[in-house]
Amino acid sequence: MTFDPASFGKLRLKSHDSLYTIDDLIRSHAAEPEDFTLIGAPLKGLTDFEEYSARDVDRFADAAAARLQEMGLKPAVRLVQQQTTLN
């Protein structure tokens, strides 16, 4: 992904009641039709960045979770889901 100055600062905070975690925020933005840079990490210097969209971060998180489950880690039940079912 190359840096697009027009996409800089387009992250919009959503006022949905269902956004309780960073995961909820990333998934919400990953579902947006427009794919813009969410985070950047320096590669070699102060001006050389690798940029990632919400879709990229969502894919990375899914792959990490899948690998951890392959290694035997059991999926956790989300606290938000537990509170919803208890009410």
C-alpha positions in Angstrom: 0.0 0.0 0.0 1.4 3.4 -0.9 0.7 6.5 1.0 -2.2 8.5 -0.3 -2.2 12.1 1.2 -5.9 12.4 0.3 -6.7 9.5 2.7 -4.7 10.9 5.6 -6.9 11.7 8.6 -10.1 10.0 7.2 -10.5 7.7 10.2 -14.0 8.5 11.5 -15.1 7.6 14.9 -18.5 6.0 14.7 -21.2 6.5 17.2 -22.6 3.0 17.1 -23.6 1.5 20.4 -21.9 -1.7 19.4 -18.4 -0.3 19.4 -17.0 -1.5 22.7 -13.4 -2.6 21.8 -10.6 -1.8 19.4 -11.6 -5.0 17.6 -15.1 -3.6 17.1 -13.6 -0.4 15.7 -11.2 -2.2 13.3 -13.9 -4.5 12.1 -16.3 -1.6 11.5 -13.8 0.3 9.4 -12.7 -2.9 7.6 -16.3 -3.2 6.4 -16.3 0.3 4.9 -16.3 0.6 1.1 -13.3 3.0 1.2 -10.0 1.4 2.2 -7.7 4.1 3.7 -4.6 4.0 5.8 -5.3 3.2 9.5 -1.8 2.8 10.9 1.8 3.2 9.7 5.0 1.8 11.0 8.5 3.0 10.2 10.6 0.7 8.0 14.1 2.2 7.7 13.9 5.8 8.5 11.7 8.7 9.7 10.0 9.1 6.3 9.9 5.5 5.1 6.6 3.9 6.4 4.8 0.7 5.8 1.1 1.6 5.9 -1.8 -0.7 6.7 -5.6 -0.3 6.3 -8.2 -1.5 8.7 -8.8 -4.5 6.3 -5.1 -5.3 6.6 -5.1 -5.1 10.4 -8.3 -7.2 10.5 -6.7 -9.9 8.3 -3.5 -9.9 10.5 -5.6 -10.3 13.7 -7.6 -13.1 12.2 -4.4 -14.9 11.1 -2.9 -14.5 14.5 -6.0 -15.8 16.2 -6.2 -18.8 13.9 -2.5 -19.7 14.6 -3.0 -19.4 18.3 -6.0 -21.7 18.1 -3.9 -24.2 16.1 -1.4 -24.1 18.9 -4.2 -25.0 21.4 -5.4 -21.7 22.8 -9.2 -21.8 23.3 -11.2 -18.9 22.0 -12.4 -16.5 24.7 -16.1 -15.5 25.1 -16.3 -11.8 24.7 -17.3 -10.0 27.9 -19.7 -7.8 25.9 -21.5 -10.9 24.6 -21.7 -12.3 28.1 -23.2 -9.1 29.5 -25.7 -9.0 26.7 -26.9 -12.5 27.3 -27.1 -12.0 31.1 -29.4 -9.0 30.8 
